[in-house]
Amino acid sequence: MTTIKNFIAEEINNNTRNIILITVEQGKALNKYKDELVFNRYSLEFFFQQDLVIIYDDIFTEYDPLKITLDEFLKAISNC
């Protein structure tokens, strides 16, 4: 199972956090429906109008993706 803890441990640093925050800010400002970011191991899909982030583990694709609200996701990456 994909977890926010594993995603943060493996992917979040100052650079990736900034990329995510810029993507979210631009997605909201431009009223985008969806955007995607791909990192070393994980992929993120942002569904802005649904306030949803889906995190996929690209290495172990049989793992269930994590679905989390955008607000919960942003809190999680801000607190690490």
Order of alpha helices (4+ residues) and beta strands (2+ residues): alpha-alpha-beta-beta-beta-beta-alpha
